[in-house]
């Protein structure tokens, strides 16, 4: 048996941008710099379904402590560390999540130090060849017939990564700054095979970017699909606990710019619709102002989902019975489910209990459906309201379809749609060799086709896709209603990545 998780690169890419435009300059009497820290995963084509890491610290280092191995005495970027982060679903900068907004001292810095604690992972392995072992903690997969999902607790080969900048970066007092961390799961999770057993370790491969340049909306970073329970409401803002990070996020709402969706018993289109305990999904931007402001662009109420019962997961089997891998547990869940756990799923029995988290104003294409157990397909990301968990079986009374992220190769183009193959082993092992990606007015294009859009895509491009995955029916490929297409290979040769 060969390696299941390839080492794609050992090169750490460091990007440092300081722009004179797009940011706002402010004076600061206390010599502090407002900073937003975000994290994402590098696009990859490997079958990692869940990857949770504990970050014990992150800090800016100077020439005086450039070779530090911990953050004591350095400028901390994560005041709430340690924290756990679920990295799957964060592929490409368009899918980043915020770790913190904080202030650091102005000055000259030579790099960033990130330290780690523990990790858990769930990886797809080829059927009839591997199984999870019984080691404590489990860190390998050994030959057996089932299951297809291997649940691991791989160890870090080193507990820190010190990322020096190409040249010293000067952070100016009052200048809003974005620090973006990219953790490459595909490069970091390494499998070594001996006989019938593959043992996994984590050698963390990271990249970091520092920028003062805002986008056209005045945001240093845009964060999408933050889901969790509302814990407090104050005047024009509310706090939600992010399921992917476990961190409280307080966002401001603004009349005329924040949209409120799914509040069936409220028609004011305002914060008055939001109540403590509701499970909501929030999109927001972090401003380039001082102090930083987290401005909600949309707030969606997940009707039918109860505080204490909800979790997110990925469908990993549909026959003979549906099964779901838990990817994130919403704060307050009292049913004992944990990320990485595989559960047999008992779906709701009524079509009204199935829904799609499509943003307001978007219309799903004709011919797709998510209204019953027959519409489930391997690879779907879902939000589940659980009425009980017993002996590995979860009973649900509401399921909502959420976006799925995956890599693939464009094999044919029929405008405005794409046929994509070259999928990871998780899809291929489940008989899914191609998907049909439907693009339209709802689709955002990034990477090398950010300016050219759909017309910049060519056959052979390897891209990252984000959208709602639907069952195409018997004998048909699944259909993806594409929300984002991030292409790093257009016009650079088939299958070749530009770094």
KAQUIGI-V371853 format. One record per backbone hydrogen bond with DSSP energy under -0.5 kcal/mol. NH is the residue of the N-H (numbers start at 0). CO is the residue of the C=O. E is the energy in kcal/mol with one decimal. If there is no record, write none. Layout:
# KAQUIGI-V371853
nh=NH co=CO e=E
nh=NH co=CO e=E
This chain:
# KAQUIGI-V371853
nh=5 co=3 e=-0.6
nh=7 co=5 e=-1.0
nh=12 co=10 e=-0.6
nh=13 co=11 e=-0.5
nh=14 co=12 e=-0.5
nh=14 co=207 e=-2.4
nh=16 co=209 e=-3.4
nh=23 co=287 e=-0.6
nh=30 co=27 e=-0.7
nh=32 co=103 e=-3.3
nh=34 co=101 e=-3.3
nh=35 co=176 e=-2.1
nh=36 co=99 e=-3.1
nh=37 co=178 e=-2.4
nh=38 co=96 e=-2.6
nh=39 co=180 e=-1.9
nh=40 co=89 e=-2.3
nh=41 co=182 e=-0.6
nh=47 co=45 e=-1.6
nh=48 co=46 e=-0.6
nh=48 co=121 e=-2.5
nh=49 co=121 e=-1.5
nh=51 co=119 e=-2.7
nh=52 co=50 e=-0.5
nh=52 co=84 e=-2.3
nh=53 co=117 e=-2.5
nh=54 co=52 e=-0.6
nh=54 co=82 e=-3.0
nh=55 co=53 e=-0.7
nh=55 co=114 e=-1.5
nh=56 co=114 e=-1.2
nh=58 co=112 e=-2.3
nh=59 co=74 e=-2.5
nh=60 co=110 e=-2.6
nh=64 co=61 e=-0.8
nh=65 co=62 e=-0.6
nh=67 co=64 e=-1.8
nh=73 co=70 e=-2.0
nh=74 co=59 e=-1.4
nh=75 co=73 e=-1.0
nh=76 co=57 e=-3.5
nh=77 co=57 e=-0.9
nh=80 co=77 e=-1.8
nh=81 co=54 e=-0.6
nh=82 co=54 e=-2.1
nh=84 co=52 e=-2.7
nh=85 co=243 e=-2.7
nh=86 co=50 e=-2.7
nh=86 co=84 e=-0.8
nh=89 co=86 e=-1.6
nh=91 co=40 e=-2.0
nh=94 co=91 e=-2.4
nh=95 co=92 e=-1.2
nh=96 co=38 e=-2.3
nh=98 co=36 e=-3.2
nh=99 co=36 e=-1.5
nh=101 co=34 e=-2.9
nh=103 co=32 e=-2.0
nh=105 co=30 e=-2.7
nh=106 co=170 e=-1.7
nh=108 co=168 e=-3.0
nh=109 co=60 e=-2.1
nh=110 co=60 e=-1.3
nh=111 co=162 e=-2.2
nh=112 co=58 e=-2.7
nh=113 co=160 e=-2.4
nh=114 co=56 e=-2.8
nh=115 co=158 e=-3.0
nh=116 co=53 e=-2.5
nh=119 co=51 e=-2.4
nh=120 co=151 e=-1.9
nh=121 co=49 e=-2.5
nh=122 co=149 e=-2.2
nh=123 co=46 e=-3.5
nh=124 co=147 e=-2.8
nh=127 co=144 e=-1.5
nh=128 co=125 e=-1.1
nh=129 co=125 e=-0.8
nh=130 co=141 e=-1.0
nh=132 co=139 e=-1.4
nh=140 co=197 e=-2.4
nh=141 co=130 e=-2.5
nh=142 co=195 e=-1.0
nh=149 co=122 e=-2.9
nh=149 co=147 e=-0.5
nh=150 co=148 e=-0.6
nh=151 co=120 e=-3.5
nh=151 co=149 e=-0.5
nh=152 co=137 e=-3.9
nh=154 co=199 e=-0.6
nh=156 co=201 e=-2.9
nh=157 co=201 e=-0.6
nh=160 co=113 e=-2.6
nh=162 co=111 e=-3.5
nh=162 co=160 e=-0.6
nh=163 co=161 e=-0.8
nh=164 co=109 e=-3.4
nh=168 co=108 e=-3.0
nh=170 co=106 e=-2.8
nh=170 co=168 e=-0.6
nh=171 co=169 e=-0.5
nh=173 co=31 e=-3.0
nh=174 co=171 e=-1.9
nh=175 co=23 e=-0.7
nh=175 co=173 e=-0.8
nh=176 co=33 e=-2.4
nh=177 co=210 e=-3.5
nh=178 co=35 e=-2.9
nh=179 co=177 e=-0.5
nh=179 co=208 e=-3.0
nh=180 co=37 e=-2.8
nh=181 co=206 e=-3.0
nh=182 co=39 e=-2.7
nh=182 co=180 e=-0.6
nh=183 co=181 e=-0.7
nh=183 co=204 e=-2.4
nh=184 co=182 e=-1.1
nh=187 co=183 e=-1.9
nh=188 co=184 e=-2.5
nh=189 co=187 e=-0.8
nh=189 co=200 e=-2.7
nh=190 co=4 e=-0.9
nh=191 co=189 e=-0.5
nh=191 co=198 e=-2.8
nh=193 co=196 e=-3.0
nh=196 co=193 e=-1.8
nh=197 co=140 e=-2.5
nh=198 co=191 e=-2.7
nh=198 co=196 e=-0.5
nh=199 co=138 e=-3.5
nh=200 co=189 e=-2.2
nh=201 co=154 e=-2.6
nh=202 co=187 e=-2.5
nh=202 co=200 e=-0.5
nh=203 co=201 e=-0.7
nh=205 co=203 e=-0.5
nh=206 co=181 e=-1.9
nh=207 co=12 e=-0.8
nh=208 co=179 e=-2.7
nh=209 co=14 e=-1.1
nh=210 co=177 e=-2.6
nh=214 co=218 e=-2.4
nh=217 co=214 e=-2.2
nh=219 co=285 e=-3.3
nh=220 co=285 e=-0.8
nh=222 co=283 e=-3.3
nh=223 co=95 e=-0.6
nh=225 co=281 e=-2.4
nh=226 co=224 e=-0.7
nh=227 co=279 e=-2.1
nh=229 co=277 e=-2.3
nh=230 co=238 e=-2.8
nh=231 co=238 e=-1.0
nh=233 co=236 e=-2.8
nh=236 co=233 e=-2.8
nh=237 co=250 e=-1.9
nh=238 co=231 e=-2.5
nh=239 co=248 e=-2.5
nh=240 co=228 e=-1.7
nh=241 co=239 e=-0.7
nh=241 co=246 e=-2.6
nh=242 co=226 e=-2.2
nh=244 co=241 e=-0.6
nh=245 co=241 e=-3.0
nh=248 co=239 e=-2.9
nh=250 co=237 e=-2.4
nh=250 co=248 e=-0.6
nh=251 co=293 e=-3.7
nh=252 co=235 e=-2.5
nh=256 co=253 e=-1.7
nh=257 co=253 e=-2.3
nh=258 co=256 e=-0.5
nh=258 co=296 e=-2.1
nh=260 co=298 e=-2.8
nh=263 co=261 e=-1.5
nh=265 co=262 e=-1.9
nh=272 co=269 e=-2.1
nh=273 co=270 e=-1.5
nh=276 co=229 e=-2.5
nh=277 co=274 e=-1.8
nh=278 co=304 e=-0.5
nh=279 co=227 e=-2.4
nh=279 co=277 e=-0.7
nh=280 co=299 e=-2.3
nh=281 co=225 e=-2.8
nh=282 co=297 e=-2.0
nh=283 co=222 e=-2.8
nh=284 co=294 e=-2.2
nh=285 co=220 e=-2.6
nh=286 co=284 e=-0.6
nh=286 co=292 e=-2.7
nh=287 co=217 e=-1.4
nh=294 co=284 e=-2.6
nh=294 co=292 e=-0.9
nh=295 co=251 e=-2.9
nh=295 co=293 e=-0.6
nh=296 co=282 e=-2.4
nh=297 co=282 e=-1.5
nh=298 co=258 e=-2.5
nh=299 co=280 e=-2.6
nh=300 co=260 e=-2.8
nh=301 co=278 e=-2.8
nh=302 co=300 e=-1.4
nh=304 co=301 e=-1.6
nh=305 co=303 e=-0.5
nh=308 co=305 e=-2.2
nh=309 co=305 e=-0.7
nh=310 co=383 e=-1.9
nh=311 co=327 e=-3.3
nh=312 co=381 e=-2.6
nh=313 co=324 e=-2.2
nh=314 co=379 e=-2.6
nh=315 co=322 e=-2.1
nh=316 co=322 e=-1.3
nh=322 co=316 e=-2.4
nh=323 co=342 e=-2.9
nh=324 co=313 e=-3.0
nh=325 co=323 e=-0.5
nh=325 co=340 e=-3.0
nh=326 co=311 e=-2.4
nh=327 co=311 e=-1.6
nh=329 co=309 e=-1.0
nh=329 co=327 e=-0.6
nh=332 co=329 e=-1.8
nh=333 co=307 e=-2.3
nh=339 co=325 e=-3.6
nh=340 co=337 e=-1.8
nh=342 co=323 e=-3.0
nh=342 co=340 e=-0.5
nh=343 co=391 e=-2.8
nh=344 co=321 e=-2.7
nh=345 co=393 e=-3.0
nh=346 co=344 e=-0.8
nh=352 co=349 e=-1.4
nh=353 co=350 e=-1.6
nh=354 co=398 e=-2.0
nh=356 co=400 e=-2.6
nh=357 co=355 e=-0.9
nh=361 co=358 e=-1.8
nh=367 co=364 e=-1.2
nh=374 co=371 e=-2.1
nh=375 co=372 e=-1.5
nh=378 co=314 e=-2.7
nh=379 co=376 e=-1.8
nh=380 co=401 e=-0.7
nh=381 co=312 e=-2.9
nh=382 co=399 e=-2.6
nh=383 co=310 e=-3.0
nh=384 co=397 e=-2.7
nh=385 co=308 e=-2.3
nh=385 co=383 e=-0.7
nh=386 co=394 e=-3.1
nh=387 co=394 e=-1.0
nh=389 co=392 e=-2.7
nh=392 co=389 e=-1.2
nh=393 co=343 e=-3.1
nh=394 co=387 e=-2.6
nh=395 co=345 e=-2.2
nh=396 co=384 e=-2.0
nh=397 co=384 e=-0.8
nh=398 co=352 e=-2.5
nh=399 co=382 e=-2.7
nh=400 co=354 e=-2.8
nh=401 co=380 e=-3.1
nh=403 co=466 e=-3.2
nh=405 co=464 e=-2.1
nh=407 co=462 e=-1.9
nh=408 co=420 e=-3.3
nh=409 co=460 e=-2.8
nh=410 co=408 e=-0.5
nh=410 co=418 e=-2.9
nh=411 co=418 e=-1.3
nh=413 co=416 e=-2.4
nh=416 co=413 e=-2.9
nh=417 co=436 e=-2.7
nh=418 co=411 e=-2.6
nh=419 co=417 e=-0.5
nh=419 co=434 e=-2.7
nh=420 co=408 e=-2.7
nh=422 co=432 e=-0.5
nh=426 co=423 e=-0.6
nh=427 co=423 e=-2.2
nh=428 co=424 e=-2.8
nh=429 co=425 e=-0.6
nh=429 co=426 e=-0.9
nh=430 co=427 e=-1.8
nh=431 co=426 e=-2.6
nh=432 co=430 e=-0.7
nh=434 co=419 e=-2.0
nh=435 co=477 e=-2.6
nh=436 co=417 e=-3.0
nh=436 co=434 e=-0.6
nh=437 co=435 e=-0.6
nh=437 co=479 e=-3.3
nh=438 co=415 e=-1.4
nh=438 co=436 e=-0.7
nh=442 co=439 e=-1.7
nh=443 co=482 e=-2.7
nh=445 co=484 e=-2.9
nh=447 co=486 e=-3.3
nh=448 co=445 e=-1.1
nh=449 co=446 e=-1.4
nh=452 co=448 e=-2.6
nh=454 co=451 e=-0.8
nh=455 co=452 e=-1.9
nh=456 co=453 e=-1.8
nh=459 co=409 e=-3.0
nh=460 co=457 e=-2.0
nh=462 co=407 e=-2.4
nh=462 co=460 e=-0.6
nh=463 co=485 e=-2.7
nh=464 co=405 e=-3.3
nh=465 co=483 e=-2.3
nh=466 co=403 e=-1.9
nh=467 co=480 e=-1.8
nh=468 co=466 e=-0.5
nh=469 co=467 e=-0.5
nh=469 co=478 e=-3.5
nh=470 co=374 e=-0.7
nh=475 co=472 e=-2.2
nh=477 co=433 e=-0.6
nh=478 co=469 e=-2.2
nh=479 co=435 e=-3.5
nh=480 co=467 e=-2.7
nh=480 co=478 e=-0.5
nh=481 co=437 e=-2.1
nh=481 co=479 e=-1.1
nh=482 co=465 e=-2.9
nh=483 co=465 e=-2.4
nh=484 co=443 e=-2.5
nh=485 co=463 e=-2.9
nh=486 co=445 e=-2.0
nh=486 co=484 e=-0.6
nh=487 co=461 e=-0.9
nh=487 co=485 e=-0.6
nh=491 co=488 e=-2.1
nh=494 co=459 e=-2.0
nh=495 co=492 e=-1.8
nh=497 co=487 e=-1.2
nh=498 co=496 e=-0.5
